Amino acid sequence: MKYESVIGLEVHTELKTRTKIFCGCRAEFGAAPNTNVCPVCLGLPGVLPVLNRKVLEYAVRVGVALNCRIANFTKFDRKNYYYPDLPKNFQTSQYDLPIAEHGYLDIEVDGEVRRIGITRIHMEEDAGKLVHSGETITTSDYSFVDYNRTGVPLLEIVSEPDLRTAAEARAYMEKLRSILEYLDVSDCKMEEGSLRCDANVSVREVGAEKLGTKVEMKNINSLRGVERSIEYEAQRQAEALEDGERIVQETRTWDEAAGVTRSMRSKEEANDYRYFPEPDLVPFTITDDYIEAARRALPELPDARRDRLMREYELSRYDAEQITAKKDIAEYFDAAVGAGGDAKDVANWLMGDFARLANEAQVSAAQAPVQPQQLAGMLAKVHDGTISGKIAKSVFEEMWRTGKDATVIIEEKGLQQISDTGALETVILEVIAANPQSVQDFRAGKKKAVGFLVGQTMKETKGKANPQLVNQLLMKLLDEA
């Protein structure tokens, strides 16, 4: 391959605070346009901002979790630019003294673990939201502005240009989202814009030291979009270089429907924003004791939880990673195992039927109609032979639909597994008598004949027969026949 990609991500996550960063307006999603606003977040003359203490707490928590050095002295700055979604014509952000720097995040792609550097994390306020008349800004005739989001607290997490493929960029986003969910600082709903990223992409010849000209893609709001946009942009740049074209530093937007990036404007440099210290917010200090208290208060993070599940329950690395990737799934797993469920069985169900039904219903594990103790109770019925694994699938679907316990459903529908040897022998003898050709095939050494006879027995018992016992009895009766 002649070219390689060099990728850095700037991830913006809205913090899960009750109010905005510098005023008392609600920081909720989905309110009627321009209802969660006040003179402060609208930037009216004479108003003064007051920092939300929770924002600082969350910023330090994230910085510590991402192995950053937390600043003892930090300040806010004004980032000046003119855009319709910015009522003050500047954004209160951080420039030269961010809250956290020099961290890292480990990702794994195709069995290879790579350490991705975190350049900096800084606090800032979100801008408003443009509501376009068309599918994208480039295809719209006009746009409305909703200022509800103005002043919602943001953390911007900037990576080093250490990513080399679109798959790595997606893995980085997935890992970062997981950590933020575990920290309980953001709901990370990309579809609502509370987690989104800008991707800086350049290409260079393999082995070259010098970086290529980077192109920034703004506000990508899905994991699929992150991967597809980077793949497209890297390919676009490589083809342009092959054709002798010069890559222009610019800002582009990702058109999800068309699967292409489109030019928006030339890319600004830092001095274009005319940063200067925010005069209405004094600098402040963060003590080492405060930082250490935040470190001690960290919850069990995804990698630590994965390792614990592998150690305590002997889950495979794959299973443990699937379970711990989402905080609500990991908590559901721990609760189900705590209620008596076998760890491997719980993991299989969470990755199988549970995941399928949750995806169909578009609900999280926390919203699932089947509680962890109910799943553990159903698995107990499989283990004690009350129902078979096959019947358990239909029982679970009924539990999902009705919210009833497995015991109730089994009783109501008469689904108890038949484990009575005498009753099963009677059925098996009838099946043997009705299928002489299969018996003959068995004696001729055709092993598939046994499977057919087992299937016929299960059919006669409407799936209620204990399959292990059926196999044992069938072999015994075939030998005697």
C-alpha positions in Angstrom: 0.0 0.0 0.0 1.5 3.3 -1.1 -0.2 5.6 1.4 -1.1 5.5 5.1 -3.6 7.6 7.0 -2.8 9.8 10.0 -5.9 10.4 12.1 -6.6 12.5 15.1 -10.0 12.8 16.8 -11.5 15.8 18.6 -14.3 14.3 20.6 -17.0 16.5 22.2 -19.1 15.1 25.0 -22.0 17.0 26.7 -21.8 16.6 30.4 -24.7 15.1 32.3 -25.3 18.1 34.6 -28.8 19.4 35.6 -28.0 23.0 34.5 -25.7 24.7 32.0 -22.1 25.5 32.5 -22.4 29.3 33.3 -26.1 29.8 34.2 -29.1 28.1 35.8 -30.9 27.0 32.6 -31.8 23.4 32.3 -29.4 21.4 30.2 -31.9 18.8 29.0 -32.5 17.5 25.5 -35.7 17.7 23.6 -37.4 20.9 25.0 -39.3 23.2 22.6 -36.9 25.4 20.6 -35.5 28.4 22.5 -37.2 27.7 25.8 -34.2 26.7 27.9 -32.5 30.1 27.5 -31.8 33.2 29.7 -29.8 36.4 29.3 -26.6 34.7 30.3 -26.5 31.9 27.7 -28.0 34.3 25.1 -25.1 36.7 25.8 -27.2 39.8 26.5 -25.3 42.9 27.7 -24.4 43.2 31.3 -24.7 39.6 32.3 -21.9 37.6 34.1 -21.2 33.9 34.0 -20.7 31.7 37.1 -19.0 28.3 36.7 -21.0 25.2 37.4 -19.0 23.3 40.1 -20.2 19.9 38.7 -18.5 20.6 35.4 -15.1 21.0 37.1 -15.7 17.8 39.1 -16.6 15.8 35.9 -13.7 17.3 34.0 -11.2 16.2 36.6 -12.8 12.7 36.8 -12.5 12.2 33.1 -8.9 13.5 33.0 -7.8 11.1 35.8 -9.6 8.2 34.1 -7.7 8.9 30.9 -4.4 9.0 32.6 -3.9 12.7 32.2 -1.9 15.2 34.2 -4.5 17.5 35.9 -3.6 21.2 35.9 -3.2 22.9 39.3 -3.8 26.2 37.6 -6.3 26.7 34.8 -8.4 29.4 33.2 -11.1 30.1 30.6 -10.6 31.9 27.4 -12.7 33.5 24.7 -12.6 31.9 21.3 -13.9 34.5 18.9 -15.7 33.7 15.7 -19.0 34.7 14.0 -21.6 32.0 13.3 -25.4 32.0 13.6 -25.4 29.4 16.4 -23.1 31.5 18.7 -25.2 34.4 20.1 -22.2 36.0 21.9 -20.0 35.9 18.8 -17.4 34.1 21.0 -17.3 30.7 22.8 -16.1 30.5 26.3 -13.5 27.7 26.1 -9.9 26.9 27.2 -6.8 27.6 25.2 -3.3 27.5 26.6 -4.1 26.2 30.1 -6.5 23.3 29.7 -7.8 21.3 32.6 -5.9 18.1 31.6 -3.1 17.1 29.3 -0.8 14.3 28.3 -3.0 11.2 28.8 -3.6 8.0 26.8 -6.2 5.4 26.0 -5.4 1.8 25.0 -7.4 0.2 22.2 -7.4 -3.2 20.6 -8.0 -3.9 16.9 -7.4 -7.3 15.3 -5.7 -8.6 18.4 -3.2 -5.8 18.5 -3.2 -3.4 21.5 -2.2 0.2 20.6 -1.8 3.2 23.0 -3.4 6.4 21.6 -2.2 9.6 23.2 -4.6 12.2 24.6 -3.2 15.6 23.9 -5.6 17.6 26.0 -9.0 17.8 27.6 -10.7 21.2 28.0 -14.0 22.5 29.3 -16.2 24.8 27.2 -19.7 25.7 26.4 -21.7 24.2 23.6 -23.0 26.3 20.8 -26.6 26.4 19.6 -28.0 24.0 17.0 -28.7 24.9 13.3 -31.8 23.1 12.0 -31.4 22.8 8.3 -34.2 22.8 5.7 -32.4 20.1 3.7 -30.6 16.9 4.6 -27.3 18.6 5.2 -26.0 22.2 5.4 -24.7 22.0 1.9 -28.1 21.0 0.4 -30.2 23.5 2.4 -31.8 26.7 1.3 -32.2 28.0 4.9 -31.6 27.1 8.5 -33.3 27.8 11.8 -31.4 28.3 15.1 -32.3 26.7 18.4 -30.3 28.2 21.3 -31.4 25.6 23.9 -28.0 23.9 23.5 -26.1 27.1 24.0 -24.2 26.9 27.2 -24.6 23.2 27.8 -21.3 22.0 29.3 -18.9 20.2 27.0 -15.6 18.5 27.4 -13.4 18.4 24.3 -11.0 15.4 24.3 -8.3 15.8 21.7 -6.2 12.8 20.7 -2.7 12.7 19.3 -2.5 11.8 15.5 -1.7 8.2 16.5 -4.6 6.5 14.7 -3.8 4.9 11.4 -7.0 3.3 10.2 -10.8 4.0 10.3 -11.2 0.8 12.3 -8.8 2.1 14.9 -10.7 5.4 15.0 -14.0 3.6 15.6 -12.4 1.4 18.3 -11.1 4.6 20.0 -14.6 6.1 19.9 -16.2 3.0 21.3 -13.6 2.7 24.1 -13.9 6.4 25.0 -17.7 6.2 25.0 -17.6 3.2 27.3 -15.3 5.0 29.8 -17.5 8.1 29.8 -20.6 5.9 30.5 -18.8 4.1 33.4 -17.8 7.5 34.8 -21.5 8.6 34.7 -20.5 12.0 33.3 -22.4 11.8 30.0 -25.3 9.8 28.5 -23.2 9.5 25.3 -26.2 9.5 23.0 -24.7 10.2 19.7 -28.1 10.4 18.0 -28.9 13.3 20.3 -25.6 15.0 19.8 -24.3 14.5 23.3 -21.3 12.6 21.9 -19.9 13.7 18.5 -16.5 14.1 17.0 -14.4 16.0 14.5 -11.9 13.9 12.6 -8.6 15.3 11.3 -7.3 13.1 8.4 -4.2 13.3 6.3 -2.4 10.8 4.2 1.3 10.3 3.5 3.5 7.8 1.7 4.2 4.7 3.9 7.5 5.3 5.7 7.4 9.0 5.4 8.1 11.1 8.5 6.5 14.4 7.4 2.7 14.7 7.9 0.5 15.4 5.0 -2.0 18.3 4.8 -4.8 17.6 7.2 -8.5 18.0 6.5 -11.0 18.3 9.3 -14.5 16.7 9.1 -17.0 18.3 11.5 -19.7 16.9 13.8 -19.8 13.2 12.9 -22.5 11.8 15.1 -22.4 8.0 14.7 -19.8 5.3 15.1 -20.6 4.1 11.6 -20.2 7.6 10.3 -16.8 7.9 12.0 -15.5 4.8 10.2 -17.1 5.4 6.8 -16.2 9.1 6.6 -12.5 8.5 7.5 -12.3 5.6 5.0 -13.8 7.8 2.3 -11.7 10.9 3.0 -8.4 8.9 3.2 -9.2 7.4 -0.2 -10.2 10.7 -1.7 -6.9 12.3 -0.6 -4.8 9.3 -1.8 -6.5 9.5 -5.2 -6.0 13.2 -5.4 -2.2 12.9 -4.7 -1.9 10.1 -7.3 -3.5 12.5 -9.8 -0.9 15.2 -9.0 -3.4 17.4 -7.1 -2.5 19.4 -3.9 -4.5 18.7 -0.8 -6.0 21.9 0.6 -6.4 22.4 4.4 -10.1 22.8 4.8 -13.2 21.9 6.9 -15.5 19.3 5.3 -18.8 17.8 6.3 -19.9 14.1 6.1 -22.9 13.4 3.9 -24.2 10.2 5.4 -26.8 9.6 2.7 -24.4 10.0 -0.2 -21.4 8.4 1.6 -19.1 11.3 0.7 -17.4 14.3 2.4 -18.2 17.8 1.0 -16.2 21.0 1.3 -17.6 23.6 3.7 -14.9 26.3 4.2 -11.1 26.8 4.5 -9.7 25.6 7.8 -9.1 28.2 10.5 -5.8 28.4 12.5 -5.7 29.1 16.3 -4.7 32.7 15.7 -7.8 33.2 13.5 -9.9 32.9 16.7 -8.1 35.7 18.5 -8.0 33.8 21.8 -7.7 35.9 25.0 -8.4 35.2 28.7 -12.0 35.4 29.7 -12.2 38.6 31.8 -15.5 37.6 33.5 -14.1 34.3 35.0 -11.1 34.4 37.2 -8.4 31.7 36.9 -8.6 29.0 39.6 -6.5 26.4 41.3 -7.0 22.7 41.8 -5.3 21.2 44.7 -3.4 17.8 44.7 -5.8 16.6 47.4 -8.8 17.3 45.2 -7.2 15.4 42.3 -6.3 12.4 44.5 -9.8 12.3 45.9 -11.1 12.2 42.3 -8.7 9.3 41.6 -9.8 7.3 44.6 -13.4 7.8 43.7 -13.1 6.4 40.2 -15.5 3.4 39.6 -14.3 0.1 38.2 -13.6 1.0 34.5 -14.2 -1.2 31.5 -10.7 -2.8 31.3 -10.6 -3.6 35.0 -14.1 -5.0 34.9 -13.2 -7.2 31.8 -10.2 -8.6 33.7 -12.3 -9.3 36.7 -14.9 -11.2 34.8 -12.1 -13.3 33.1 -10.5 -13.9 36.5 -13.6 -14.6 38.6 -15.8 -16.4 36.1 -13.3 -17.7 33.6 -15.0 -16.0 30.7 -13.2 -15.8 27.5 -11.6 -12.4 26.6 -14.1 -12.0 23.8 -17.1 -12.6 26.1 -15.8 -10.4 28.8 -15.2 -7.5 26.4 -18.7 -7.9 24.9 -20.3 -7.8 28.4 -18.2 -4.9 29.7 -18.4 -2.6 26.6 -21.7 -1.2 27.8 -22.0 -0.2 31.4 -25.7 -1.2 31.6 -25.0 -4.7 30.2 -22.1 -5.2 32.7 -24.3 -4.2 35.6 -27.1 -6.5 34.4 -24.6 -9.3 34.2 -23.3 -8.8 37.7 -26.8 -8.6 39.0 -27.9 -11.8 37.2 -24.9 -13.7 38.4 -25.4 -12.3 41.9 -29.0 -13.7 41.8 -27.6 -17.2 41.2 -27.2 -17.3 37.4 -24.3 -19.3 35.9 -21.8 -16.7 34.6 -21.3 -18.3 31.2 -25.0 -18.9 30.7 -25.8 -15.3 31.6 -23.2 -14.1 29.2 -24.5 -16.2 26.4 -28.0 -15.0 26.9 -27.0 -11.4 27.1 -25.1 -11.7 23.8 -27.8 -13.7 22.2 -31.6 -13.6 22.7 -31.4 -10.7 25.1 -29.4 -8.5 22.7 -31.7 -9.4 19.8 -34.9 -8.5 21.7 -33.3 -5.3 23.2 -32.2 -4.2 19.7 -35.6 -4.9 18.2 -37.3 -2.9 21.0 -34.6 -0.2 21.0 -34.2 -0.4 24.8 -31.1 -0.5 27.0 -30.5 -3.3 29.5 -31.6 -1.0 32.3 -35.0 -0.6 30.5 -35.4 -4.3 29.7 -38.7 -5.8 30.8 -36.9 -8.9 32.1 -35.0 -8.1 35.3 -31.6 -9.8 36.1 -33.1 -12.0 38.9 -35.8 -13.1 36.4 -33.2 -14.2 33.9 -31.3 -16.1 36.7 -34.6 -17.7 37.7 -35.2 -19.0 34.2 -31.7 -20.4 33.9 -32.2 -22.2 37.2 -35.2 -24.0 35.6 -33.0 -25.1 32.7 -30.3 -26.4 35.1 -32.8 -28.4 37.2 -34.3 -30.0 34.2 -37.7 -28.3 34.5 -37.4 -26.9 30.9 -35.0 -27.6 28.0 -32.7 -25.0 26.5 -34.9 -24.9 23.4 -38.1 -24.3 25.4 -36.2 -21.7 27.4 -36.1 -19.5 24.3 -39.8 -19.4 24.0 -40.2 -18.9 27.8 -37.8 -15.9 27.6 -39.7 -14.3 24.8 -42.9 -14.6 26.8 -41.1 -13.1 29.8 -40.0 -10.2 27.6 -43.5 -9.7 26.3 -45.4 -10.0 29.6 -42.8 -9.3 32.4 -43.9 -12.5 34.1 -41.5 -14.9 35.9 -40.4 -18.1 34.2 -42.1 -20.2 36.8 -45.5 -18.6 36.1 -45.2 -19.0 32.3 -44.0 -22.6 32.6 -47.0 -23.4 34.8 -49.5 -21.5 32.7 -48.4 -23.1 29.4 -47.6 -26.6 30.7 -44.0 -26.4 29.5 -42.4 -28.7 32.1 -39.8 -31.0 30.5 -40.7 -34.7 30.5 -38.0 -36.6 32.4 -40.1 -39.6 33.3 -38.1 -42.6 32.0 -41.2 -44.8 31.6 -43.2 -42.3 29.7 -40.3 -41.5 27.4 -39.6 -45.2 26.7 -43.2 -45.6 25.6 -42.9 -42.8 23.1 -39.5 -43.9 21.8 -40.7 -47.5 21.2 -43.6 -46.0 19.2 -41.1 -43.9 17.2 -38.8 -46.9 16.6 -41.8 -49.0 15.4 -43.0 -46.3 13.0 -39.6 -45.8 11.4 -38.1 -49.2 10.5 -35.9 -47.7 7.8 -34.1 -45.4 10.2 -33.5 -48.4 12.6 -32.0 -50.3 9.7 -29.8 -47.3 8.7 -28.6 -47.1 12.3 -27.6 -50.7 12.3 -25.8 -50.1 9.0 -23.7 -47.5 10.7 -25.4 -44.3 9.6 -25.2 -42.0 12.6 -27.6 -39.5 11.2 -30.4 -42.0 11.8 -30.2 -41.4 15.5 -30.6 -37.7 15.1 -33.8 -38.3 13.0 -35.2 -40.5 15.6 -34.4 -38.0 18.4 -36.2 -35.4 16.3 -39.3 -37.5 15.9 -39.4 -38.2 19.6 -39.1 -34.4 20.4 -41.9 -33.8 17.8 -44.2 -36.4 19.5 -43.6 -34.8 22.9 -44.0 -31.3 21.5 -40.5 -30.4 22.4 -41.0 -31.2 26.1 -38.8 -34.3 26.3 -35.5 -34.1 28.1 -33.1 -34.4 25.0 -30.2 -35.9 26.9 -32.5 -38.6 28.4 -34.0 -39.2 25.0 -30.6 -39.9 23.5 -29.7 -42.3 26.3 -32.9 -44.2 26.1 -32.9 -44.3 22.3 -29.4 -45.9 22.2 -30.4 -48.4 24.9 -33.7 -49.4 23.1 -32.0 -49.6 19.7 -29.4 -52.0 21.1 -32.2 -54.1 22.5 -34.5 -54.0 19.5 
